[in-house]
Each structure stands twice: as structure tokens, then as C-alpha cells.
Amino acid sequence: MIWGVAALLALWVVELRRRLELVARAEHEIRGPVGVVSLAAERMRREPAGSHYARALDAELKRLRAGLADLAAARAGRRRRGRARRMELEPLVRSGLDAWRPALRAVGRPVRVDWRVGRAAVRADRGRLAQALGNVVANAAEHGDGPVELRAERKGGAIRVEVRNRQAGRGRGLGIASEAAREAGGSLRLAGGEDDVVVALELPEDGADSLNAA
């Protein structure tokens, strides 16, 4: 009996090592292209004709790097530790939207933005925040219908970013977005009815007055 259990454990360890090696190889193959795309985006920023496209890539690259770091940390059975920093929220939000505009425009779905908070600042891990925002926008683009409407406003001491559309379904990304929002110091909530769904991301504001005065 004991030898049988030991044999099963040995087989399990071998299989686990095999899977970890597959994860390591996948991580390696992703890391190289991420570096190449990052360098290309940096070059695009220096050219007037390419700066707009570089901004659209920015949030998705941050999201990709965060996912890659999670993949590396997963080998040790954990997620990567984020580093909170103060940042202006609007550029990251618009970057995430711009990444999806061409695909949405191609199917006749307009993107509408109602930004009411000026140069609001938050303190969060940039990668986690990009994951939260990116998955919310991606869910609206991939599983929704009709216009994608984004609205940002102050609510108490927080910034509330809402994404509204006619929703046909909810993908796995919203669960990832919810967890990323918590790790970014905020929260994610769903509201609305069957045909009109609002996903609201709330983040504590961090000294917006100094940004607005700048």
C-alpha cells in the first residue's frame, strides 16, 4: 500500500515538473515578442504619424507584461506582487479604449466617452490597473452589442469609471478584472438589466487637486 502511494506521488511529481517546464517555455516564447513590440511602440512614439498608434498599444502592453509576470510567478504557486505608484488615470483609460476602436468601428459600434473628472490621479499598480480596465473594455467589445459608452465621475473620495453597452454575454475577463481591481486598491461592480449592463470600476482618488492645478 505504502509503495503504491509512493509510486503515485513520484508520478505526480514528474508530471508536475513536466507542466512547469511547459509553462517556462511558453513564458520564454512570449517574453521575446513582448520585448520586440515594446521597442517598436517606443520608436512609433517618436514619429508624429505613429504616436497615436503607440498610445493605443500602451495599455495593452502593460496588461501583457502583468500577465507575463503572473505566468512566471505561477510556477511558484502565486501571483506577482504589484507596486503601487501615482498616475494620471485618463491616459491609461483612453489607451485601452483606443486599442479596441478599429475593431469596434469595423462592425459599426461607436465608442463614446464622457470624462468628468479632469486630470484625476490614482495610486495603483499600473499593470493591475491595465488588466482591470483592459478586461472590462474587452468584455464589452467581444461579448456586447451596440455602442460602448464610458463615463468617469467622482463619487465621494473615489473615481468611478463606468463602461456601458448592450450585453450579449459575460466572459471570463470580468472575473480577472474584478481580482485585478481589488489588487489595484479598488473594486468592480456589475449593474443594469438584461439588455443594458454597466461595469463600474471604482478607485480611490489620490491628490487630484495638484494634477488639475498643473
C-alpha contacts under 8 A as a table, 3 or more apart, distances in Angstrom:
res1	aa1	res2	aa2	distance
1	M	4	G	5.10
1	M	5	V	6.38
2	I	5	V	5.20
2	I	6	A	6.17
3	W	6	A	4.98
3	W	7	A	6.08
4	G	7	A	5.11
4	G	8	L	6.29
5	V	8	L	5.11
5	V	9	L	6.18
6	A	9	L	5.07
6	A	10	A	6.15
7	A	10	A	5.05
7	A	11	L	6.24
8	L	11	L	5.10
8	L	12	W	6.14
9	L	12	W	4.94
9	L	13	V	6.18
10	A	13	V	5.13
10	A	14	V	6.29
11	L	14	V	5.10
11	L	15	E	6.18
12	W	15	E	5.10
12	W	16	L	6.03
13	V	16	L	5.00
13	V	17	R	6.14
14	V	17	R	5.19
14	V	18	R	6.23
15	E	18	R	4.99
15	E	19	R	6.25
16	L	19	R	5.14
16	L	20	L	6.16
17	R	20	L	5.05
17	R	21	E	6.15
18	R	21	E	5.18
18	R	22	L	6.38
19	R	22	L	5.00
19	R	23	V	6.29
20	L	23	V	4.98
20	L	24	A	6.14
20	L	75	R	6.23
21	E	24	A	4.94
21	E	25	R	6.16
22	L	25	R	5.14
22	L	26	A	6.16
23	V	26	A	5.10
23	V	27	E	6.07
23	V	71	L	7.47
23	V	75	R	7.51
24	A	27	E	5.06
24	A	28	H	6.19
24	A	72	A	7.31
24	A	75	R	7.97
25	R	28	H	5.03
25	R	29	E	6.26
26	A	29	E	5.17
26	A	30	I	6.24
27	E	30	I	5.21
27	E	31	R	6.05
27	E	68	L	6.72
27	E	71	L	6.77
27	E	72	A	6.83
28	H	31	R	5.23
28	H	32	G	6.70
29	E	32	G	5.87
29	E	33	P	7.21
30	I	33	P	5.71
30	I	34	V	6.29
30	I	68	L	7.60
31	R	34	V	5.18
31	R	35	G	6.34
31	R	68	L	7.34
32	G	35	G	5.27
32	G	36	V	6.48
33	P	36	V	4.97
33	P	37	V	6.09
34	V	37	V	5.20
34	V	38	S	6.02
34	V	61	L	7.58
34	V	64	L	7.81
34	V	65	R	7.65
35	G	38	S	5.07
35	G	39	L	6.27
36	V	39	L	5.23
36	V	40	A	6.25
37	V	40	A	4.97
37	V	41	A	6.09
38	S	41	A	5.11
38	S	42	E	6.20
38	S	61	L	7.20
39	L	42	E	5.03
39	L	43	R	6.33
40	A	43	R	5.16
40	A	44	M	6.22
41	A	44	M	4.94
41	A	45	R	6.30
41	A	54	A	5.05
41	A	57	L	7.13
41	A	58	D	7.81
42	E	45	R	5.23
42	E	46	R	7.01
42	E	54	A	7.20
43	R	46	R	5.48
43	R	47	E	7.11
44	M	47	E	5.35
44	M	48	P	7.99
44	M	49	A	7.91
44	M	50	G	4.74
44	M	51	S	5.53
44	M	53	Y	7.49
44	M	54	A	5.73
45	R	48	P	7.29
45	R	50	G	6.13
45	R	51	S	4.23
45	R	52	H	7.70
45	R	54	A	5.62
45	R	55	R	7.61
46	R	50	G	7.58
46	R	51	S	6.64
47	E	50	G	5.26
47	E	51	S	5.89
48	P	51	S	5.43
48	P	52	H	7.89
49	A	52	H	7.18
50	G	53	Y	5.41
50	G	54	A	6.25
51	S	54	A	4.99
51	S	55	R	6.28
52	H	55	R	5.25
52	H	56	A	6.49
53	Y	56	A	5.03
53	Y	57	L	6.43
54	A	57	L	5.14
54	A	58	D	6.25
55	R	58	D	5.07
55	R	59	A	7.67
55	R	95	S	5.61
55	R	98	D	7.86
56	A	59	A	6.88
56	A	60	E	7.65
56	A	94	R	7.80
56	A	95	S	4.59
56	A	96	G	6.52
56	A	97	L	7.56
56	A	98	D	4.93
56	A	99	A	4.71
57	L	60	E	5.38
57	L	61	L	6.05
57	L	95	S	6.94
57	L	96	G	7.88
57	L	99	A	6.22
58	D	61	L	5.26
58	D	62	K	6.38
58	D	92	L	7.81
58	D	95	S	6.30
58	D	96	G	7.82
59	A	62	K	5.09
59	A	63	R	6.16
59	A	92	L	5.96
59	A	93	V	7.89
59	A	95	S	5.53
59	A	96	G	5.34
59	A	130	A	5.69
59	A	134	G	7.42
60	E	63	R	4.95
60	E	64	L	6.02
60	E	96	G	6.64
60	E	99	A	7.40
60	E	130	A	7.15
60	E	134	G	7.05
61	L	64	L	4.92
61	L	65	R	6.09
62	K	65	R	5.17
62	K	66	A	6.22
62	K	126	R	7.14
62	K	127	G	5.17
62	K	130	A	6.17
62	K	131	Q	7.90
63	R	66	A	5.15
63	R	67	G	6.26
63	R	127	G	5.41
63	R	128	R	7.20
63	R	130	A	5.09
63	R	131	Q	4.95
63	R	134	G	7.19
64	L	67	G	5.08
64	L	68	L	6.10
65	R	68	L	4.96
65	R	69	A	6.12
65	R	127	G	7.10
66	A	69	A	5.11
66	A	70	D	6.22
66	A	127	G	5.04
66	A	128	R	6.73
66	A	131	Q	7.49
67	G	70	D	4.98
67	G	71	L	6.18
68	L	71	L	4.97
68	L	72	A	6.38
69	A	72	A	5.10
69	A	73	A	6.20
69	A	79	R	7.89
69	A	80	R	6.06
70	D	73	A	4.98
70	D	74	A	5.91
70	D	78	R	7.74
70	D	79	R	5.08
70	D	80	R	5.23
71	L	74	A	5.08
71	L	75	R	7.12
71	L	79	R	7.85
72	A	75	R	5.90
72	A	76	A	7.96
72	A	80	R	7.98
73	A	76	A	5.59
73	A	77	G	6.71
73	A	78	R	5.47
73	A	79	R	5.28
73	A	80	R	5.48
74	A	77	G	4.68
74	A	78	R	5.07
74	A	79	R	6.00
75	R	78	R	7.46
82	G	125	D	5.39
82	G	127	G	7.70
82	G	128	R	7.24
82	G	183	E	7.63
83	R	124	A	7.21
83	R	125	D	4.98
83	R	126	R	7.85
84	A	123	R	5.79
84	A	124	A	4.21
84	A	125	D	4.19
84	A	126	R	7.26
84	A	184	A	7.54
85	R	123	R	5.07
85	R	124	A	5.41
85	R	125	D	6.08
85	R	126	R	7.36
86	R	121	A	6.60
86	R	122	V	5.66
86	R	123	R	4.24
86	R	124	A	6.61
86	R	206	D	7.30
87	M	121	A	5.39
87	M	122	V	5.68
87	M	123	R	6.28
87	M	124	A	7.72
88	E	91	P	6.73
88	E	92	L	7.66
88	E	119	R	6.27
88	E	120	A	5.80
88	E	121	A	4.37
88	E	122	V	6.48
88	E	211	L	7.97
89	L	92	L	5.68
89	L	93	V	6.40
89	L	119	R	7.27
89	L	120	A	5.97
89	L	121	A	5.64
89	L	122	V	6.45
90	E	93	V	5.10
90	E	94	R	6.08
90	E	118	G	7.98
90	E	119	R	6.83
90	E	120	A	7.23
91	P	94	R	5.24
91	P	95	S	5.96
92	L	95	S	5.08
92	L	96	G	6.33
92	L	130	A	7.17
93	V	96	G	5.26
93	V	97	L	6.42
93	V	133	L	6.84
94	R	97	L	4.99
94	R	98	D	5.96
95	S	98	D	5.11
95	S	99	A	6.37
96	G	99	A	5.42
96	G	100	W	7.15
96	G	130	A	7.62
96	G	133	L	6.93
96	G	134	G	5.76
96	G	137	V	7.24
97	L	100	W	5.51
97	L	101	R	6.34
97	L	137	V	6.79
98	D	101	R	5.06
98	D	102	P	7.76
99	A	102	P	7.34
100	W	103	A	5.58
100	W	104	L	6.20
100	W	137	V	7.89
100	W	138	A	7.55
100	W	141	A	7.29
101	R	104	L	5.11
101	R	105	R	5.82
101	R	110	P	7.98
101	R	111	V	7.04
102	P	105	R	5.09
102	P	106	A	6.10
103	A	106	A	5.18
103	A	107	V	6.86
104	L	107	V	5.49
104	L	108	G	6.39
104	L	109	R	5.03
104	L	110	P	6.72
104	L	111	V	7.74
104	L	141	A	6.79
105	R	108	G	4.99
105	R	109	R	5.42
105	R	110	P	6.17
106	A	109	R	7.56
109	R	145	D	7.60
109	R	146	G	5.55
109	R	147	P	5.00
109	R	148	V	7.08
110	P	146	G	7.60
110	P	147	P	4.93
110	P	148	V	6.39
111	V	147	P	5.87
111	V	148	V	4.90
111	V	149	E	5.88
111	V	150	L	7.79
112	R	147	P	7.31
112	R	148	V	6.32
112	R	149	E	4.72
112	R	150	L	6.14
113	V	149	E	6.00
113	V	150	L	4.84
113	V	151	R	5.90
114	D	149	E	7.89
114	D	150	L	6.17
114	D	151	R	4.60
114	D	152	A	6.42
115	W	118	G	7.04
115	W	150	L	7.85
115	W	151	R	5.72
115	W	152	A	4.97
115	W	153	E	6.98
116	R	151	R	7.51
116	R	152	A	5.63
116	R	153	E	5.18
116	R	154	R	7.77
117	V	120	A	5.85
117	V	152	A	6.37
117	V	153	E	5.42
117	V	154	R	6.40
117	V	159	I	7.67
118	G	212	N	6.65
119	R	208	A	6.75
119	R	211	L	5.68
119	R	212	N	5.43
120	A	159	I	7.81
120	A	205	E	7.02
120	A	206	D	7.72
120	A	207	G	7.87
120	A	208	A	4.81
120	A	209	D	7.98
120	A	211	L	6.74
120	A	212	N	7.28
121	A	205	E	5.96
121	A	206	D	5.26
121	A	207	G	6.40
121	A	208	A	5.21
121	A	211	L	7.07
122	V	203	L	6.91
122	V	204	P	6.35
122	V	205	E	4.93
122	V	206	D	4.70
122	V	207	G	7.77
122	V	208	A	7.98
123	R	184	A	7.94
123	R	185	G	7.97
123	R	204	P	7.62
123	R	205	E	7.44
123	R	206	D	6.05
124	A	128	R	7.61
124	A	129	L	6.76
124	A	184	A	4.84
124	A	185	G	6.45
125	D	128	R	5.40
125	D	129	L	6.17
125	D	183	E	7.91
125	D	184	A	5.68
126	R	129	L	5.15
126	R	130	A	6.08
127	G	130	A	5.04
127	G	131	Q	6.20
128	R	131	Q	4.98
128	R	132	A	6.24
128	R	180	A	5.14
128	R	181	A	6.95
128	R	183	E	6.78
128	R	184	A	5.79
129	L	132	A	5.07
129	L	133	L	6.14
129	L	180	A	6.68
129	L	181	A	6.51
129	L	184	A	5.87
130	A	133	L	5.25
130	A	134	G	5.58
131	Q	134	G	5.10
131	Q	135	N	5.93
131	Q	176	I	7.67
131	Q	177	A	6.18
131	Q	180	A	6.28
132	A	135	N	5.52
132	A	136	V	6.34
132	A	176	I	7.18
132	A	177	A	4.02
132	A	178	S	6.74
132	A	179	E	7.89
132	A	180	A	5.30
132	A	181	A	5.49
133	L	136	V	5.22
133	L	137	V	6.24
133	L	177	A	7.08
133	L	201	L	7.99
134	G	137	V	5.31
134	G	138	A	5.92
134	G	177	A	7.91
135	N	138	A	4.91
135	N	139	N	5.89
135	N	173	G	5.12
135	N	174	L	6.24
135	N	176	I	7.29
135	N	177	A	5.62
136	V	139	N	5.21
136	V	140	A	6.44
136	V	163	V	7.35
136	V	173	G	7.10
136	V	174	L	6.22
136	V	177	A	6.54
136	V	199	V	7.09
137	V	140	A	5.17
137	V	141	A	6.18
137	V	163	V	7.20
138	A	141	A	4.97
138	A	142	E	5.83
138	A	173	G	7.74
139	N	142	E	5.25
139	N	143	H	5.50
139	N	144	G	7.03
139	N	170	R	6.67
139	N	171	G	6.19
139	N	173	G	6.49
139	N	174	L	7.03
140	A	143	H	5.62
140	A	144	G	4.81
140	A	145	D	7.60
140	A	148	V	6.81
140	A	163	V	7.67
140	A	164	R	7.68
140	A	165	N	6.51
140	A	167	Q	7.06
141	A	144	G	5.77
141	A	145	D	7.56
141	A	148	V	7.47
143	H	167	Q	6.41
143	H	168	A	5.52
143	H	169	G	5.16
143	H	170	R	6.25
143	H	171	G	6.96
144	G	165	N	6.30
144	G	166	R	5.50
144	G	167	Q	4.10
144	G	168	A	4.93
144	G	169	G	6.57
145	D	165	N	6.44
145	D	166	R	4.93
145	D	167	Q	5.91
145	D	168	A	6.61
146	G	165	N	6.26
146	G	166	R	5.82
147	P	165	N	5.94
147	P	166	R	7.63
148	V	163	V	6.87
148	V	164	R	5.96
148	V	165	N	5.12
149	E	162	E	7.91
149	E	163	V	5.61
149	E	164	R	5.07
149	E	165	N	6.39
150	L	161	V	6.99
150	L	162	E	5.50
150	L	163	V	4.54
150	L	164	R	6.39
151	R	161	V	5.75
151	R	162	E	5.15
151	R	163	V	6.65
152	A	159	I	6.91
152	A	160	R	5.55
152	A	161	V	4.39
152	A	162	E	6.29
153	E	159	I	5.90
153	E	160	R	5.43
153	E	161	V	6.76
154	R	157	G	7.09
154	R	158	A	5.85
154	R	159	I	4.74
154	R	160	R	6.00
155	K	158	A	5.26
155	K	159	I	6.09
155	K	160	R	6.42
157	G	204	P	6.02
157	G	205	E	5.87
158	A	202	E	6.17
158	A	203	L	5.28
158	A	204	P	4.19
158	A	205	E	4.97
159	I	202	E	5.53
159	I	203	L	5.27
159	I	204	P	6.22
159	I	205	E	5.92
160	R	200	A	6.47
160	R	201	L	5.66
160	R	202	E	4.42
160	R	203	L	6.63
161	V	200	A	5.60
161	V	201	L	5.11
161	V	202	E	6.34
162	E	198	V	6.33
162	E	199	V	5.61
162	E	200	A	4.30
162	E	201	L	6.32
163	V	198	V	5.62
163	V	199	V	5.29
163	V	200	A	6.45
164	R	196	D	7.05
164	R	197	V	5.76
164	R	198	V	4.45
164	R	199	V	6.51
165	N	196	D	5.88
165	N	197	V	5.92
165	N	198	V	6.91
166	R	195	D	5.17
166	R	196	D	4.68
166	R	197	V	6.19
167	Q	170	R	7.51
167	Q	194	E	7.32
167	Q	195	D	5.89
167	Q	196	D	6.16
167	Q	197	V	5.87
168	A	195	D	7.64
170	R	173	G	7.97
170	R	174	L	7.14
171	G	174	L	6.27
172	R	175	G	5.65
172	R	176	I	6.82
173	G	176	I	5.02
173	G	177	A	5.97
174	L	177	A	4.79
174	L	178	S	6.03
175	G	178	S	5.14
175	G	179	E	6.43
176	I	179	E	5.30
176	I	180	A	6.10
177	A	180	A	5.01
177	A	181	A	5.94
177	A	188	L	7.48
178	S	181	A	5.09
178	S	182	R	6.40
178	S	187	S	6.66
178	S	188	L	5.23
178	S	189	R	7.94
179	E	182	R	5.22
179	E	183	E	6.36
180	A	183	E	5.06
180	A	184	A	6.08
181	A	184	A	4.94
181	A	185	G	6.40
181	A	186	G	5.12
181	A	187	S	5.25
181	A	188	L	6.26
181	A	201	L	7.29
182	R	185	G	5.13
182	R	186	G	4.99
182	R	187	S	5.34
182	R	188	L	7.74
183	E	186	G	7.24
184	A	203	L	7.89
185	G	203	L	6.52
185	G	204	P	7.23
186	G	201	L	7.17
186	G	202	E	5.41
186	G	203	L	4.42
186	G	204	P	6.59
187	S	201	L	5.87
187	S	202	E	5.39
187	S	203	L	6.86
188	L	199	V	7.05
188	L	200	A	5.64
188	L	201	L	4.62
188	L	202	E	6.46
189	R	199	V	5.79
189	R	200	A	5.18
189	R	201	L	6.63
190	L	197	V	7.09
190	L	198	V	5.75
190	L	199	V	4.64
190	L	200	A	6.32
191	A	197	V	5.82
191	A	198	V	5.07
191	A	199	V	6.47
191	A	200	A	7.89
192	G	195	D	7.86
192	G	196	D	5.49
192	G	197	V	4.49
192	G	198	V	5.66
193	G	196	D	5.23
193	G	197	V	5.94
194	E	197	V	6.93
205	E	208	A	6.66
207	G	210	S	6.14
207	G	211	L	7.44
208	A	211	L	5.28
208	A	212	N	6.19
209	D	212	N	5.15
209	D	213	A	6.09
210	S	213	A	5.17
210	S	214	A	6.24
211	L	214	A	5.10
